[in-house]
């Protein structure tokens, strides 16, 4: 499957594979030391030394299996390969590791290790790893078939190649790709909108910008003929401008600014152009940091947030928790949670205070917004109103660090280049917050900060922003 998906699960598969192999070590010791002597006393007249002695094998196992798993590319996504192929691969890794482990035992002369035990460990290891990979495959497929963890795809070009790729996507729902439809070059290719062999026709190239803004598109795949590539350069540049990942079959455009990777789609060569981070291992670590810190901060904030919610409820009419629709990754709508800091129904009174707006661009920020309650100003000063968003982070709708999630109305008024800020998951904090928050009145500068974060993202940058957020929150600098 595609390289990005393979990288995104590499760290998890590595950990699960090692834990499964170590579990096989314990299971083999239990079988050989406790079960087999009881079932077959003549063949196995005695047990084994205590398992605590056999734990000396854990170190070599971790080293040997890690090397074999990485050398054999065991973390490459195999969702398009057959089960037989994956089981064969697992068997080779496990048995090869057992041979290497046996050589280590002989070399260091660990005479207390039973040699037949090593054979049993190898057999159990193959079985455990095979069952683990089968379970992972079945769970992943069931999740994708039910519509989770999918990426929406638009095909550009009404060509035979496009129809073949569309058929492959539909025949393999467990790949996690959802086809929105195809975009034709012009209306001369046939009536539009409509359908071609059951594939929705979204429009023509003239409609392409509107298609991208009207749908949460994750990827655009150009399936045009080689001789027509120059005609579609504008499509690629538009996707790059808006931060939409672009894949091109067989060839590439000469005017590229994005990172380019050669990948494979069931034998079809693709070039991937992306302006967003795609280091799967680092992004997995980012998600792990999000979950762990959100749980920790949720416990820390629980008492003050509960107390603040009680005062909000007593101080003004309306619920303490405020819910609002925001735009997440690539424009996906989600419900954002905050403590209510304004009077109930404040959104309906926006037209009354629009003249107080101190920002340019499609956002509203006012230092003396009359809709903010007295308790709300205090809660905002120390950013307690943002604490419920840790729940959004745990749900995967947000990250701790990233561009702030905008309102759908704001996004509808974005210029095309500004939409690229939606190409990363929104965050509770970000460069804008630690650079002055509402003190930055220039909307374009705000957008440039978000794009600078995307272009220079690293796990280290997230940590720096989190550390800088602490004094910014405590000082209340720029909060409104």
C-alpha positions, 0 to 999 in steps of 0.5 A: 500500500502507500508509503504514508500509511505504512509509516504511520503504523510502523512504530505500533507494529514494531512494539506489538511484534516485539511484545508478541515475541516476548510473550511467545518466550513466556508461553514456550517456557510454560509449555515446556516446563509445566504442561508437556512434563504432565502430558508426556512424562516419558518424553519430558521427564523433567521441567526447566530452570525458573523463567527468571533465568530464561529472561536473559534471552529477552535482550538478544531477542529484542536485538535480533528481531528488531534487526530482522524486522527492519531489514526485511521491511516488515513494517511496509503496509501489506494491505494490498498483499495476500494473507499467504504472503504475509504469513510466509514473511512472518515465518521467515522472520521468526524462524530466522531469528530463532536460528540466530538466537540459537547461535548466540546461546551456543556462542556464550555457552548458556548451558542452562538453556534447553536446546529443544526449548529453543525449537519450541520457542521458534514454533510458538513464535511463528504461531503467535506472530501469525495470529497477531498479524492476522488480528491486526489485518482483520481489525484494520480491515473492519475499521476501514470497511466501516468508514473509519481511518479513510482518505477521500480521493478525487481522480482527475482525468476521464481515462481508462487508467482512471477507471481501473484505479477507481475499480481497484479502490472500490473492490478493496474497501479495506485499503481505507480509500474513499473515492469521491469521483472523477474530474473531466478535462472539459465538458466536451468529454461528455455531460457533467455532472453525471457518472461514468461506469458508476463513478460520479463525475464531479465536474470539469477542470473549470469546476476544480477549485470549487470541488476542492473547497466544497469537499474534504479532499485528502488526495488528488490523483491525476490519471491523465495520459502522458502526453496531456500532462502539461494541460494539468499543471494548473491542477497540481499548482492549485492543490499545492497552493491549498495544501492538498496531497497530490499523486500523479501516475507515471510522470511529474510536472517540471515546476515542483516546490513540494516534496516528491516521493515515488510510491506504488499503487498495486503495481502502478508507479505514482509520484507524490507531491506534498507540502505537509509533514509525512514522517509517519514515525514522528507523527505517531510520536506526536499522537502519543504525546497528544494522548498522554499529555491530554490525560495528564492535563485533564486531571490537573485542570479537572478541579479548576475547570469544574469550579469555573464551570460552576461559577459560570453557571451561577453567574449567567443564564445558559450552559457552562459548556459551549459547543461550536462547529469548527473546521478540522483536518482538510475542512472536516467539521467537528464539534469543539468544546469550550467553557462558555465565556459569553452570554447565552446566544452570543453568536446570534448577536454578532451583527450587533458588535461587528463594528468593534472588530479589531482584526482584518480578514474573515475573523472577529476579535474585539478586546471590549466585546460586550458579550463577554461576561465578567467571569468569562474574562477571568476564565479567558485570561488564564485560558481555562475556557480551552481546557475542554478541548483536551477531549477533542484531542483524545478523540483525534479531532485536534492536536495539542499543537497546530493551527487554531480550528476556524469557523466554517464561515471564516473558511468560506472567505479564505483565499486559496493559499490560506486553506493550506493551514487546514492541511494539518490537524488543528491544535489547542495551542500553536505559534500564534498563541505563543507569539502574542495571540490576539495582539497579532491583528494582521490576519495575513501574519496569523496565516503565515505563522500557521504555514510556517509551523506546517513547513517547519514542523518537527516533534521538537518544535511541538515541544518548544511551543508547549513549553512556551505556552506555559508562561503565555497562559500564566501571564495572560498575554494577548488573551481576550 
